């Protein structure tokens, strides 16, 4: 029984790692669009200031716009004009 459990857990972990790599290599179109907009408009990532489902992207739990399940998520970011993040209470330039 333990061998089956270990084999299942290992198989699941490998599958998850492969799927996460695929997302990293080919992010959803909304992520590509947000990053292109950030570069074109000189926007910066500001972590920890999002509302629920009001994020531009994230690192960690999810990787797509609008998927934040908690407000002020330290891993979710919104794109702001350069220099504005430091002016917002709780705004961070890096994910924590």
VOPAGU-2260 file (C-alpha; in pm, 1 decimal, decimal comma):
REM VOPAGU-2260
SITE   aa  ch    i         X         Y         Z
SITE  UNK   A    0       0,0       0,0       0,0
SITE  UNK   A    1     280,4     246,5      87,4
SITE  UNK   A    2     455,4     183,8    -245,0
SITE  UNK   A    3     137,6     265,4    -435,5
SITE  UNK   A    4      93,7     586,1    -235,8
SITE  UNK   A    5     454,9     689,1    -290,2
SITE  UNK   A    6     436,2     608,1    -662,2
SITE  UNK   A    7     114,0     808,4    -696,9
SITE  UNK   A    8     258,1    1107,3    -512,5
SITE  UNK   A    9     577,3    1097,6    -718,4
SITE  UNK   A   10     381,5    1069,3   -1042,6
SITE  UNK   A   11     162,4    1363,9    -942,9
SITE  UNK   A   12     464,3    1575,4    -850,2
SITE  UNK   A   13     633,8    1503,4   -1183,1
SITE  UNK   A   14     314,7    1584,1   -1373,1
SITE  UNK   A   15     274,3    1911,2   -1186,5
SITE  UNK   A   16     636,8    2008,5   -1251,6
SITE  UNK   A   17     599,2    1937,4   -1623,5
SITE  UNK   A   18     276,3    2137,2   -1649,8
SITE  UNK   A   19     424,7    2432,3   -1456,8
SITE  UNK   A   20     723,0    2436,5   -1692,3
SITE  UNK   A   21     487,2    2436,9   -1990,2
SITE  UNK   A   22     308,2    2742,4   -1847,1
SITE  UNK   A   23     640,3    2917,4   -1785,5
SITE  UNK   A   24     749,8    2849,3   -2143,7
SITE  UNK   A   25     416,3    2950,9   -2295,5
SITE  UNK   A   26     218,9    3182,1   -2066,6
SITE  UNK   A   27    -149,4    3259,6   -2139,0
SITE  UNK   A   28    -216,7    3539,4   -2388,4
SITE  UNK   A   29    -342,3    3774,8   -2116,1
SITE  UNK   A   30      -2,9    3749,4   -1943,6
SITE  UNK   A   31     177,7    3824,4   -2270,6
SITE  UNK   A   32     -52,6    4121,9   -2331,8
SITE  UNK   A   33       1,3    4261,2   -1980,9
SITE  UNK   A   34     377,9    4233,2   -2008,2
SITE  UNK   A   35     377,0    4401,6   -2350,9
SITE  UNK   A   36     160,2    4682,9   -2209,4
SITE  UNK   A   37     397,7    4717,2   -1913,1
SITE  UNK   A   38     697,5    4760,3   -2140,1
SITE  UNK   A   39     523,5    4997,5   -2382,8
SITE  UNK   A   40     380,0    5221,5   -2109,3
SITE  UNK   A   41     677,3    5198,4   -1867,8
SITE  UNK   A   42     470,6    5027,5   -1598,9
SITE  UNK   A   43     607,0    4844,9   -1295,1
SITE  UNK   A   44     479,3    4548,0   -1099,2
SITE  UNK   A   45     336,8    4646,1    -761,5
SITE  UNK   A   46     269,8    4354,8    -526,1
SITE  UNK   A   47      33,7    4346,2    -230,7
SITE  UNK   A   48    -222,5    4606,6    -335,6
SITE  UNK   A   49    -466,9    4404,9    -546,4
SITE  UNK   A   50    -835,3    4348,5    -478,9
SITE  UNK   A   51    -990,9    4002,6    -514,3
SITE  UNK   A   52    -986,1    3903,8    -883,7
SITE  UNK   A   53    -832,3    4242,3    -971,7
SITE  UNK   A   54    -470,1    4157,4   -1042,7
SITE  UNK   A   55    -267,1    4179,5   -1362,7
SITE  UNK   A   56     -67,6    3865,4   -1288,8
SITE  UNK   A   57     114,9    3684,8   -1008,1
SITE  UNK   A   58     395,2    3457,5    -903,5
SITE  UNK   A   59     337,0    3130,7    -724,8
SITE  UNK   A   60     -16,1    3005,9    -673,4
SITE  UNK   A   61    -156,4    3131,2   -1004,3
SITE  UNK   A   62     -13,2    3306,4   -1304,6
SITE  UNK   A   63    -295,5    3486,0   -1472,5
SITE  UNK   A   64    -486,0    3811,5   -1454,8
SITE  UNK   A   65    -797,5    3817,2   -1243,4
SITE  UNK   A   66    -718,5    3498,5   -1050,8
SITE  UNK   A   67    -628,7    3648,8    -713,5
SITE  UNK   A   68    -847,4    3491,1    -445,4
SITE  UNK   A   69    -743,9    3727,6    -166,4
SITE  UNK   A   70    -702,8    4102,3    -147,3
SITE  UNK   A   71    -355,3    4245,5     -84,4
SITE  UNK   A   72    -193,2    3919,4    -194,4
SITE  UNK   A   73     186,6    3960,8    -160,9
SITE  UNK   A   74     238,3    3737,7    -468,4
SITE  UNK   A   75     -15,6    3910,0    -696,2
SITE  UNK   A   76      65,1    4233,2    -870,6
SITE  UNK   A   77     -97,8    4515,9   -1057,1
SITE  UNK   A   78      82,6    4725,4   -1314,4
SITE  UNK   A   79     131,7    5090,5   -1221,3
SITE  UNK   A   80     324,4    5384,5   -1365,7
SITE  UNK   A   81     686,3    5384,0   -1253,2
SITE  UNK   A   82     728,1    5533,0    -905,9
SITE  UNK   A   83     365,1    5498,2    -794,1
SITE  UNK   A   84     401,3    5170,4    -604,0
SITE  UNK   A   85     616,3    5324,0    -330,3
SITE  UNK   A   86     344,8    5584,9    -269,6
SITE  UNK   A   87      80,6    5322,7    -182,7
SITE  UNK   A   88      69,2    5179,1     168,1
SITE  UNK   A   89     154,3    4808,3     148,0
SITE  UNK   A   90     284,5    4834,1    -208,5
SITE  UNK   A   91     598,8    4629,1    -272,7
SITE  UNK   A   92     820,6    4616,6    -579,3
SITE  UNK   A   93     903,1    4247,9    -522,5
SITE  UNK   A   94     694,0    3942,9    -442,6
SITE  UNK   A   95     720,5    3820,4     -85,9
